Amino acid sequence: MSNRKSFAPLLLALPLLALLAGCQVNQKTGERTLTGAAVGAAGGAAVGLITGGFVSKTLTGAAAGAAGGFVYDQIKKSQGGN
């Protein structure tokens, strides 16, 4: 039963990732968002290894990192940078 619970966030994330995969975005925006997701996933994985809940913390970190990377991109664009 616990295996089911640990994979629930992953199963919820897969359809969202499929929707996002079909979106066309600026290359720089995609790079920054992906970099943020990778860094967030790494941080979440590290915390998950220490405290438990590896999968959920990795997915949470990836989502937070992707959001952070996207926000950073939007700030850079509003400042006139790429």
C-alpha positions, 0 to 999 in steps of 0.5 A: 500500500505504501508503494501506491502512495509514494507513486501518487505524485508521480502519476499526477505529474505525468499528465501535466508534463505531457501538456507542457511538452506540447507548448511552444516556448521561447528557447531561453525561457525553456532553458531557464525553466528546465534549469530551475527544475533540475536544480530544484529536483536535486535539492528536493532529492537531497532533502528527501534522502535525509528526511524520507519521502524521496519521490514527493520531495523531488517532484516538489523541488522540481515544480518549485525550481521550474516556477522559480526559473520561469519567474526569473526569466520573466524578470530578465525579459522585463529588464530588457535582457534575454 
